[in-house]
């Protein structure tokens, strides 16, 4: 008990100092960003990439934009391949210490470098978020219990001497020593690849423990909660009376929130994170306030492209000083991991400029614009959350796709929804959902009112349908997520076997 009180005492002191430092940095975001652009270009001047792009002549953001084009992974692949083959000083001085392996959308796996300089961005940001929480909350009670991080396997392989694995598995190797004794699941369970077996093992290891913090991607946390309830018949809040902090990230939380809170059976504090293999971009520094604090001083120089210009030949590239509240931006990274003009595919909106706080609105590739409506994930997720609350129902998972060539009638947006608790009046539910979508997206409203589209249709998915679909792809659990929007019917048609008749 004494040692735990010492840990809590030290944590509070560190939390106060960290929270004050983070607050100060956040109010000087523009200066920090200018400093990072200068440092990044200077440090990478003699790399292959720096030589190819005239880094020695870059003295401003304007110079940088002229020399460094926007790229996705495919555009950066030739440089990454050189690193994978064993070359040094390609994208960043020396060699990366890790490659984070992620699923590519066009040509298989992507290998994202993590360097000795960039690893602190991933580890330090998670630490700062928890310390800010301790300071705002005024206690560090959760440190006295067990903490669980539902994540991918920490087993790493090597590629020409560089460790290779999933980001969550890499980060598992850097959990600070003072948390190791509190951390679950066991190393053996964490190394399990089969997600369903892993969740069962996690349940077995945590059932009798004093769980205080639970973290993971919402649908996989829900799966863990469901298994716990199946075994015990108890709510999560009763099973773990000292559980008071839920940490999540990876998907829009709003559609999952009601079901998760229902499973817990009481209110808990909730923190949102925005980590990616390419960098830890933002985190919620105040559990009482909406918005994620942008990591302005953590090895990343950010650029932002207005979404409606993203596919232009020469889109506008804005620095932090030029962004505005409410505009939908594509996020571009330049970092000490060796990423340059790199589009991570995410979109965000700023909700505060002092300090700089964002909300994640979706993915550049995940939208519906079959008729020019450009529906984005935030509109879909928020509308579904609102109407579910009104009809006292809960959603386990969903996705939306256009039906451009129906057998009869006008085209429409088809919503595939797996309910935990379905609405009693599904027709009214669908009508109100469509009204909300029209309110949030004027282009969609014009198409419906102009009789170009008919109102949305809901196709209900059987229990565990999405889980079984993801299993067929080999993407069950870990960091894998169901795409919320598609501009084609590939996923929609693949869900056929799990439609509820």
Buried (B, 14 or more C-beta within 10 A) or exposed (E): EEEBEEBBEEBBEBBEEBBEEBBEBBBEBBBBBBBBBBBBBEBBBEBBBBEEBBBEEBEEBEBBBEBBEBBBBEBBBEBBEBBBEEBEBBBBBEBBBBBBBBEBBEEEEBBBBBBBBBBBBBBBBBBBBBBBBBBBBEBBBBBBBBBBBBBBBBBBEEBEEBBBBBBBBBBBEEBEEEBEEBBBBEEEBBBBEEBBEBBBBBBEBBBEBEBBBBBBBBBBBBBBBBBBBEEEEEBBBEBBEBBBBBBBBBBBBBBBBBBBBBBBBEEBBBBBBBBBBBBBBBBBBBBEEEBBBBBBBBBBBBBBBBBEBBEEEEBBBBBBEEBEEEBBBBBBBBBBBBBBBBBBBBBBBBBBBEBBBBBBBBBBEBBBBBBEBBBBBBBBBBBBBBBBEEBEBBBBBBBBBBBEEEEEEEBBBBBBBBBBBBBEEBEEBBBBBBBBBBEBBEBBBBBBEEEEBBBBBBBBBBEBBBBBBBBEEEBBBBBBBBBBBBBEBEBBEEBEEBEEE
